[in-house]
Amino acid sequence: MALRTAEEYKAGLRDNRNVFILGQKVPDVTEDPYIKVGVETAAFDFLMGHDEKLQEIAVMKDPETGEPISTYFEIPDYPEAVGKRHELIKSACYFAEGALPFVKDVGTDIINGLTAVTKIMGNEDYIKRINDYRWHCARNDLSMAGLVTDVKGDRSKGPGDQKTPDYYLRVVDETENEIVVSGAKAHITAGPYVDEFMVIPTRNMKEGEGDYAVAFAIPANTKGITQICRPNFRYDDKYHFPTPKPKRGHVESLVFFDNVKVPKERVFMLREWQFAQYVAYAFSAFHRYTAVTYKIPILEYMTGLGMLVAEANGVAKTSNVRERFIDMIKYTETTKALAMAAYSNPEDFGNSGLYVANRLNSNMAKLHFASNFHEFVRDIQDIAGGLLVTQPTYQDWKHEELHPYLEKYMGGAGNYNAEERLKLMSMLHHMVASDFAGWHEVCTIHGEGSFAAQKMMLFAEAPMDMYKDKAKEVLGLNV
Ligand SMILES: Cc1cc2nc3c(=O)[nH]c(=O)nc-3n(C[C@H](O)[C@H](O)[C@H](O)COP(=O)(O)OP(=O)(O)OC[C@H]3O[C@@H](n4cnc5c(N)ncnc54)[C@H](O)[C@@H]3O)c2cc1C
């Protein structure tokens, strides 16, 4: 099969998957008013391959058949592949009007992580299976979600010590050709609108916890899988002013596995508990860099919105607002610079022959991004003023009796007319003062791993001996 179109991708989602939202079963995820936002955002991953300007970056030749396939599936077995992927993800975000389409990057980050770890393990069966799976997804142009985070129960205890044995997903049965798994994975971005689920462990395991050390792939509509989605936002809301480019975003799901059968050719790790943490770590090494890359267009866009609202309010040149601008620029450009440093210094992951962005730099970038985002939002909220939350809605704007008042009073500094200023305020409300904005703030902290995950990687990767040696040298201490 060649590269699919967006319509073919959507048609593939009408497969009787068991998805719920607001307590109702969803008959067609492409038509649900909330999930549709995610489907339309994800569809950009399929539009890209057909866009003339992007083909060079988004499409490559299948090394065996010569057919066009998505570049996401490329094996990063040379250092420059890391920079190419940076450009691919960034271009995808600009193309998708500010959001990451998300249904090919996380899955291929897991494929790359598993490829590296199975090589390090030296397990030829697993190496072949993950390689076959990579090309199966590439040749069928499939979309994927990454299912890593378990529901965990008591965080102070490991999988084997929980009150409920299924708090971490586990193998409950095994035959010659398949395994059977039960458990739940939480917060799964794009879960309701992908073809495939890629499941890996979320943490380290100890002896006796082998059943929890399992990695596999499975179609999202497999019997025994149920998803509950949390509504995010919908296009047909009554508040916001329409814009030529619709808002983009994603929907997460809580995914239950109830005695789900997985064929062994799709199992990439089974009971090797010593490697569970390494799989999670390898995925993070690949995925954290994806995360910081896709934040860049969002930060640029939000910085621009903050500057425009200052102009609309006539405060763009005041010293207090310029201070805010400086902080916003510093934040956005430092995140960009750290991301660039990460891809400029790629590393061979564990001598596997697969290249990742520099782990110290990419974790610094993610930590910097997540640690300062709330202040960045605060600065935009400060510049915009109270209208951010009290602004009249689009319904009011369209009302015959109200419209003249709004025309007269909502004009601001005069460089934008009342409609333009309200449209700007409306978009800012969405970005920094809505339910979605709250989601975004939490996503910034926890999505792609919370602060502790980045700090652990910083400790693991920082050249601490080098720092100490430098100090010892100056002091004349024995090195
Ligand atoms: C919008 C969004 C999208 C996401 N998308 C995905 C996805 O697509 N796929 C996926 O697999 N996951 C996804 N995640 C999950 C994300 O990776 C997790 O939320 C994150 O790793 C934190 O895990 P948690 O939510 O269980 O919080 P917790 O682990 O409960 O963390 C809460 C706090 O407790 C601390 N803590 C937890 N355990 C310990 C401990 N043992 N000792 C000390 N402190 C501890 C943490 O450091 C943190 O400060 C997403 C999350 C969000 C918010």
The ligand as a MOL file (V3000), in Angstrom:
LIG
                    3D

  0  0  0     0  0            999 V3000
M  V30 BEGIN CTAB
M  V30 COUNTS 53 58 0 0 0
M  V30 BEGIN ATOM
M  V30 1 C -1.8880 15.5440 28.5150 0
M  V30 2 C -1.0940 14.3050 28.8080 0
M  V30 3 C -0.7840 13.4240 27.7790 0
M  V30 4 C -0.1170 12.2280 28.0450 0
M  V30 5 N 0.1180 11.3420 27.0190 0
M  V30 6 C 0.6020 10.1070 27.3170 0
M  V30 7 C 0.7010 9.0940 26.3080 0
M  V30 8 O 0.3850 9.3260 25.1380 0
M  V30 9 N 1.1650 7.8720 26.6600 0
M  V30 10 C 1.5230 7.5690 27.9430 0
M  V30 11 O 1.9200 6.4440 28.1950 0
M  V30 12 N 1.4460 8.5060 28.9180 0
M  V30 13 C 0.9940 9.7570 28.6400 0
M  V30 14 N 0.9130 10.7140 29.6210 0
M  V30 15 C 1.2720 10.3280 30.9750 0
M  V30 16 C 2.4890 11.0270 31.5620 0
M  V30 17 O 3.6760 10.4880 31.0690 0
M  V30 18 C 2.3290 10.8720 33.0860 0
M  V30 19 O 1.2320 11.7010 33.4650 0
M  V30 20 C 3.5590 11.2330 33.8590 0
M  V30 21 O 4.5840 10.3060 33.6060 0
M  V30 22 C 3.2480 11.2420 35.3510 0
M  V30 23 O 2.6430 10.0490 35.7560 0
M  V30 24 P 1.2660 10.1050 36.5680 0
M  V30 25 O 0.3060 10.9300 35.8400 0
M  V30 26 O 0.8910 8.7100 36.9110 0
M  V30 27 O 1.6250 10.9120 37.8790 0
M  V30 28 P 2.3800 10.3740 39.1570 0
M  V30 29 O 3.3750 9.3130 38.7750 0
M  V30 30 O 1.3780 10.0270 40.1830 0
M  V30 31 O 3.2110 11.6400 39.5910 0
M  V30 32 C 2.6860 12.6540 40.4420 0
M  V30 33 C 3.8110 13.1330 41.3530 0
M  V30 34 O 4.2270 12.0630 42.2050 0
M  V30 35 C 5.6420 11.8960 42.0990 0
M  V30 36 N 5.9240 10.4490 42.2500 0
M  V30 37 C 5.3210 9.4180 41.6030 0
M  V30 38 N 5.8440 8.2520 42.0180 0
M  V30 39 C 6.7900 8.5490 42.9210 0
M  V30 40 C 7.6920 7.7690 43.7190 0
M  V30 41 N 7.6950 6.4480 43.6690 0
M  V30 42 N 8.5410 8.4310 44.5210 0
M  V30 43 C 8.5370 9.7750 44.6080 0
M  V30 44 N 7.7090 10.5680 43.8880 0
M  V30 45 C 6.8530 9.9590 43.0670 0
M  V30 46 C 6.0040 12.4130 40.7070 0
M  V30 47 O 7.3680 12.7840 40.6130 0
M  V30 48 C 5.0500 13.5960 40.5840 0
M  V30 49 O 5.6020 14.7170 41.2210 0
M  V30 50 C 0.2820 11.9250 29.3670 0
M  V30 51 C 0.0000 12.8320 30.4040 0
M  V30 52 C -0.6770 14.0020 30.1410 0
M  V30 53 C -0.9930 14.9270 31.2800 0
M  V30 END ATOM
M  V30 BEGIN BOND
M  V30 1 1 1 2
M  V30 2 1 2 3
M  V30 3 2 2 52
M  V30 4 2 3 4
M  V30 5 1 4 5
M  V30 6 1 4 50
M  V30 7 2 5 6
M  V30 8 1 6 7
M  V30 9 1 6 13
M  V30 10 2 7 8
M  V30 11 1 7 9
M  V30 12 1 9 10
M  V30 13 2 10 11
M  V30 14 1 10 12
M  V30 15 2 12 13
M  V30 16 1 13 14
M  V30 17 1 14 15
M  V30 18 1 14 50
M  V30 19 1 15 16
M  V30 20 1 16 17
M  V30 21 1 16 18
M  V30 22 1 18 19
M  V30 23 1 18 20
M  V30 24 1 20 21
M  V30 25 1 20 22
M  V30 26 1 22 23
M  V30 27 1 23 24
M  V30 28 2 24 25
M  V30 29 1 24 26
M  V30 30 1 24 27
M  V30 31 1 27 28
M  V30 32 2 28 29
M  V30 33 1 28 30
M  V30 34 1 28 31
M  V30 35 1 31 32
M  V30 36 1 32 33
M  V30 37 1 33 34
M  V30 38 1 33 48
M  V30 39 1 34 35
M  V30 40 1 35 36
M  V30 41 1 35 46
M  V30 42 1 36 37
M  V30 43 1 36 45
M  V30 44 2 37 38
M  V30 45 1 38 39
M  V30 46 1 39 40
M  V30 47 2 39 45
M  V30 48 1 40 41
M  V30 49 2 40 42
M  V30 50 1 42 43
M  V30 51 2 43 44
M  V30 52 1 44 45
M  V30 53 1 46 47
M  V30 54 1 46 48
M  V30 55 1 48 49
M  V30 56 2 50 51
M  V30 57 1 51 52
M  V30 58 1 52 53
M  V30 END BOND
M  V30 END CTAB
M  END
